C-alpha cells in the first residue's frame, strides 16, 4: 500500500531543513542602525549606533530560546555609531567609530557577560577609524578597512591578541581601499567583501589565511553590488544580505550563502522584512539574526528576524515525493519561465513564496507530461511548487523548490 503523505507533513519535512525566516520579538531599545554586534555562546548582543536623539551607548542581549531582549551594562566608551564588534572565546569586544560631533575613536572595550562589565583594552593599532570591519579566527580577531578621521578609505588589516592585549599589523587587503564593507569567518579563514570606494559600490570577495598571512580573491557576490549589508556565518558557510545597491536609495532584501570549499554563492530565501541598509545582525548557534536598520536614515526599523539555514548548497530541494508522484523543474534558477515536467498524472499545481503566500495555481493538463509557466510578475526569490495528484483526490503531494533570478 502506498503511503499517503499530508501537506502538513511535507512542509514540516521541507522546512525542517530548508532555509526560511521567522519574525522574532521587536527590539525595545533606542538603537536604530549602524551599531556593533557580536555573539557569546548562544546569546546575541548589539550596542551603540544611531538613535532618534543621536548616537547612543545602549547595550542589549538577545536570548533566542526565550525570544527576549534584556538591557545590559552601558557600553564603556562614549556614545558612537559605525563601530566594530567581535567576540573571542567568552568575551565580547567593541570599539572605533565616530559620533555626531565629528569625534573619531580608536579605543577598544572588552565585555564580560558573567560580571556584566566593560573594561578598556589597547587602542586599535590603525588609529581612529569608522565603518571598519572585524572577524574572528580561532583565538585572534582581525579588524581593518574603513575610513580615517580625514574621511580617507583604507585597506589595512590588524590582528588583535586578547591574551596579550596587543595589535599587530598584517598584510593589507589587496583589493581596492574601501569602507562600509562586510566580513565573516568560515573554515578557519576570514572574508572581507563588498563595500564602497570613491564613486564605486563593490561586489568583490577576498579570503584571508591567518596562518600564511595571505589573501586570495574569491568568486564575486552574484547579487547586486552593495554597501552597509549584514553578514554572519553558520556551520562554516558565510551569509550576506540587505544593504544598499549602486543606485542611491536602492535598498536590498536578497540573501546569499557562500560555500568556501566550493567557492560558490547560492541565493537563499529573501529577507522578508522591508528592504534596508545599516541593519544589525549576528549568528547564534545554528541560527542567524537580522533586524533594525533604516532607509536613508529617515525610515527606521525595530523588527527582528531569525534565519534557519538549510543543509544543502544547491538550488534544487531534494524533497521526498509521496508514493510515485514525481516532477522536475527547469531551468533552476529561472528568469522568465519554468518547465514542470516528468509528472505522470494530471493534478493541481500551486506556487508559494518563501513566506508561504500563494502566488500562482493551475490545473496540470491531462495526457501532457510537461507544462510551461511564465514568471512574469514574480519577484526575485525562492518559491515552492506543490503538485497534488488528482487521482488521489489531492491526498498525495510533492514539493520542489526553485529560484527566480
C-alpha positions in Angstrom: 0.0 0.0 0.0 1.3 3.4 -0.9 2.0 5.8 1.9 -0.3 8.8 2.0 1.6 11.9 2.9 -0.3 15.0 4.0 0.7 18.6 3.1 1.5 19.4 6.7 4.0 16.5 6.9 5.6 17.6 3.6 6.1 21.1 4.7 7.4 20.0 8.1 9.9 17.9 6.4 10.8 20.6 3.9 11.1 23.5 6.4 13.0 21.4 9.0 16.0 21.6 6.6 15.1 24.4 4.1 16.1 28.0 4.5 13.4 30.3 5.9 12.8 33.3 8.1 10.8 33.7 11.3 9.9 37.1 12.8 11.0 37.5 16.4 10.4 40.0 19.2 10.9 43.6 18.1 13.9 45.4 19.5 12.7 47.5 22.5 15.7 49.9 22.8 16.8 53.1 21.2 19.3 51.7 18.7 18.1 52.2 15.1 21.2 51.4 12.9 25.0 51.4 12.5 25.8 49.8 15.8 28.0 46.9 16.7 27.1 43.2 17.2 28.7 40.0 18.4 27.8 36.6 19.9 28.9 35.0 23.1 27.8 31.4 23.4 24.2 31.2 22.1 23.4 34.8 23.0 23.5 37.7 20.7 24.5 41.3 21.6 24.0 44.7 19.9 25.2 48.1 21.1 25.8 51.8 20.3 24.6 53.1 16.9 22.2 55.9 15.9 19.0 56.6 17.9 16.3 59.2 17.4 18.2 61.6 19.6 21.7 61.0 18.1 24.3 58.4 18.9 23.8 56.1 21.8 25.8 53.7 24.0 23.0 51.4 24.9 23.8 47.7 25.0 21.4 44.8 24.7 21.4 41.0 24.9 19.1 38.8 22.9 18.2 35.3 24.1 16.9 33.2 21.1 15.4 30.5 23.4 13.2 32.8 25.3 12.9 35.3 22.4 13.6 38.2 24.8 15.7 41.3 24.9 17.5 42.4 28.1 19.3 45.7 28.5 22.8 45.2 29.9 25.6 47.4 31.2 26.0 50.5 29.1 28.9 50.3 26.6 32.1 51.5 28.4 33.2 54.1 25.9 31.5 57.2 24.5 28.3 57.1 22.5 29.0 56.4 18.9 27.9 54.9 15.6 29.7 52.7 13.0 31.9 50.9 15.5 33.2 47.3 15.1 32.2 44.3 17.2 33.6 40.8 17.6 33.9 38.1 20.2 36.8 35.8 21.2 36.1 32.8 23.5 33.7 34.0 26.1 34.3 37.8 25.9 32.9 40.4 23.6 34.7 43.4 22.1 33.6 46.7 20.6 35.3 50.0 19.7 36.3 52.5 17.0 33.5 54.5 15.3 32.5 58.2 15.4 29.9 60.4 16.9 27.7 63.2 15.6 30.2 65.9 16.7 32.9 64.6 14.4 34.8 62.9 17.2 36.5 59.8 15.9 37.6 56.8 18.1 40.3 54.1 18.1 39.5 52.7 21.6 38.6 49.1 22.2 36.5 47.7 25.1 36.0 44.2 26.4 32.7 42.9 27.8 32.5 40.2 30.4 29.0 38.6 30.3 29.5 36.9 33.7 30.1 40.2 35.6 28.2 42.3 33.1 31.1 44.8 33.0 33.2 46.6 30.4 37.0 47.3 30.7 39.1 49.3 28.3 41.8 47.5 26.3 44.7 48.5 24.0 43.7 51.1 21.3 43.3 49.9 17.7 46.7 49.9 16.0 45.5 51.6 12.8 44.3 54.8 14.5 40.9 56.5 14.5 38.5 54.6 12.2 34.9 54.2 11.4 32.9 51.9 9.1 35.6 49.3 9.5 35.0 45.5 9.6 36.1 42.8 12.0 36.1 39.0 12.1 37.5 36.3 14.5 39.5 33.2 13.6 40.4 31.0 16.5 41.8 32.9 19.4 42.6 36.1 17.4 40.5 38.9 16.0 41.2 40.9 12.8 40.0 44.4 12.0 40.6 46.8 9.2 39.4 48.8 6.1 37.0 51.7 6.8 37.6 55.5 6.9 40.1 57.5 8.8 39.2 60.7 10.6 40.2 62.5 7.4 37.5 60.5 5.5 40.1 58.6 3.6 39.4 55.0 2.6 41.8 52.3 3.9 42.7 48.7 3.2 44.9 47.8 6.2 44.4 44.8 8.4 45.3 44.4 12.1 45.4 41.3 14.3 44.3 41.6 17.9 45.5 39.1 20.5 43.3 39.2 23.6 45.8 37.2 25.7 48.5 39.8 25.1 46.1 42.8 24.6 48.2 43.6 21.6 47.6 44.7 18.0 49.9 43.6 15.1 49.7 44.9 11.6 49.2 42.2 8.9 49.2 42.1 5.1 46.8 44.7 3.7 43.8 43.7 1.7 45.0 43.7 -1.9 41.6 44.8 -3.3 40.7 48.5 -3.6 40.6 50.6 -0.5 37.1 50.7 1.0 34.6 51.4 3.7 31.1 50.1 4.6 32.3 46.6 3.8 31.3 43.3 5.4 33.2 40.4 6.9 32.7 36.8 8.2 34.7 33.7 9.2 34.4 30.3 7.7 36.6 27.2 7.8 39.4 29.0 9.6 39.6 31.8 7.1 38.4 35.4 7.2 36.5 37.1 4.4 36.1 40.8 3.5 33.6 41.6 0.8 31.7 44.4 -0.9 31.6 47.9 0.5 32.3 51.3 -1.1 35.2 53.1 -2.6 35.2 56.6 -4.1 32.4 56.6 -6.7 32.0 52.9 -6.8 30.0 50.2 -5.0 31.8 46.9 -4.8 31.0 43.1 -5.0 34.4 41.6 -4.8 35.3 38.9 -2.2 38.7 38.3 -0.5 39.8 35.4 1.7 42.4 35.9 4.4 44.5 33.0 5.7 45.9 33.9 9.1 48.4 31.0 9.0 50.2 32.3 5.9 49.1 36.0 6.3 48.0 35.9 2.6 44.9 37.0 0.7 43.1 35.2 -2.2 40.4 36.7 -4.4 37.2 34.5 -4.5 34.0 34.4 -6.5 32.3 37.8 -6.5 28.9 38.2 -4.9 26.4 37.4 -7.8 23.7 39.6 -6.4 23.8 43.4 -6.5 26.9 45.3 -5.5 26.2 46.6 -2.1 27.3 48.6 1.0 26.1 48.6 4.6 24.8 45.0 4.4 24.6 42.4 7.2 26.8 39.3 7.2 27.5 36.3 9.6 28.5 32.7 9.4 26.6 29.4 10.2 28.2 26.0 10.0 31.2 27.2 8.1 29.1 29.0 5.5 29.1 32.7 5.1 25.9 34.7 4.6 25.2 38.3 3.4 22.1 40.2 2.7 20.2 43.5 2.7 22.2 46.7 2.2 22.2 49.5 -0.4 22.9 48.9 -4.0 24.8 51.1 -6.5 21.9 53.4 -7.1 21.1 55.9 -4.4 18.1 54.6 -2.4 18.3 51.1 -3.9 17.6 49.1 -0.8 18.1 45.4 -1.0 16.4 42.3 0.6 18.2 39.5 -1.2 20.2 37.0 0.9 23.2 34.8 -0.2 25.2 31.9 1.1 28.9 31.3 0.4 30.4 27.9 0.4 34.2 28.5 0.8 35.2 24.9 -0.2 33.4 25.1 -3.5 34.0 28.9 -3.9 30.3 29.1 -4.8 27.4 31.5 -4.0 23.8 30.3 -3.7 20.8 32.6 -3.4 18.7 31.8 -0.3 15.3 32.9 1.0 14.8 36.6 0.6 14.8 38.6 3.8 11.0 39.1 4.4 11.2 42.4 6.2 11.3 45.7 4.4 14.5 46.2 2.3 17.0 48.3 4.3 20.6 49.1 4.9 22.8 49.7 8.0 20.9 46.9 9.8 22.5 44.8 12.5 22.9 41.0 12.6 24.7 38.1 14.2 24.6 34.3 14.3 23.9 32.3 17.5 24.2 28.5 17.3 22.7 27.3 14.0 20.6 30.4 13.5 21.2 33.8 12.1 19.5 37.1 13.2 18.9 40.3 11.3 17.0 43.5 12.2 16.8 47.2 12.9 18.4 49.3 10.1 17.0 52.2 8.1 16.3 53.7 4.7 18.4 56.8 4.2 18.3 57.5 8.0 14.8 58.7 7.6 12.7 55.5 7.9 13.9 53.3 10.8 13.0 49.7 11.8 12.7 47.8 15.0 11.7 44.4 13.7 14.0 41.4 14.1 14.1 38.1 12.1 15.6 34.7 12.7 17.1 32.8 9.7 17.1 29.0 9.7 19.7 27.7 7.3 19.2 24.6 5.1 21.5 21.6 5.0 22.2 21.9 1.2 24.1 24.3 -1.0 22.2 23.5 -4.2 19.2 25.3 -5.6 17.1 22.1 -6.1 15.4 20.9 -2.9 15.7 17.1 -2.7 12.3 16.7 -1.1 11.0 13.1 -1.0 7.9 12.6 -3.1 4.8 10.9 -1.9 4.2 7.5 -3.3 5.1 7.5 -7.0 4.4 11.2 -7.5 7.4 12.8 -9.2 8.2 16.0 -11.2 11.1 18.2 -12.1 11.6 22.0 -12.5 13.9 23.5 -15.2 15.6 25.8 -15.6 16.6 26.4 -12.0 17.4 29.2 -11.2 15.0 30.7 -13.7 14.4 34.2 -15.1 11.4 34.2 -17.5 9.7 30.8 -17.1 9.9 27.3 -15.6 9.1 24.0 -17.2 7.3 21.5 -15.0 8.0 18.0 -16.4 8.1 14.3 -15.8 4.8 14.2 -13.9 2.7 11.2 -14.8 -0.8 12.1 -13.8 -3.0 15.3 -14.0 -3.0 17.3 -10.9 -3.3 20.6 -9.2 -0.2 22.9 -9.1 0.3 25.7 -6.5 3.3 28.0 -6.2 4.0 29.8 -2.9 6.7 32.2 -1.9 9.3 31.9 0.9 6.7 33.3 3.4 4.0 30.8 2.4 1.9 33.2 0.4 0.2 31.6 -2.6 1.2 33.4 -5.8 0.0 31.0 -8.6 -2.1 28.0 -9.1 -3.4 25.9 -12.1 -4.6 22.5 -13.2 -2.0 20.4 -15.0 -3.3 19.2 -18.3 -4.4 15.6 -18.9 -2.1 13.5 -21.1 0.6 16.1 -21.1 3.8 15.5 -19.1 5.2 19.0 -19.4 3.8 22.4 -18.6 5.5 25.8 -19.1 4.7 28.5 -16.5 5.6 32.2 -17.1 7.3 34.0 -14.2 6.1 37.4 -15.3 5.2 39.4 -12.2 7.3 37.1 -9.9 9.8 39.0 -7.7 13.3 37.6 -7.3 13.5 35.0 -4.6 12.8 31.4 -3.6 9.5 29.7 -4.4 8.0 26.3 -3.7 6.0 24.3 -6.3 3.5 21.8 -4.9 1.7 19.3 -7.1 -1.2 17.1 -5.8 -2.3 14.0 -7.7 -5.9 14.4 -8.9 -6.3 10.6 -9.0 -5.7 10.6 -5.2 -8.2 13.4 -4.5 -5.4 15.7 -3.6 -4.1 13.5 -0.7 -0.8 12.7 -2.4 1.5 15.7 -2.9 5.1 16.6 -3.7 7.0 19.8 -3.3 10.1 21.2 -5.1 12.0 24.5 -4.7 13.2 26.9 -7.4 14.8 30.3 -7.5 13.6 33.3 -9.6 16.6 35.4 -10.6 
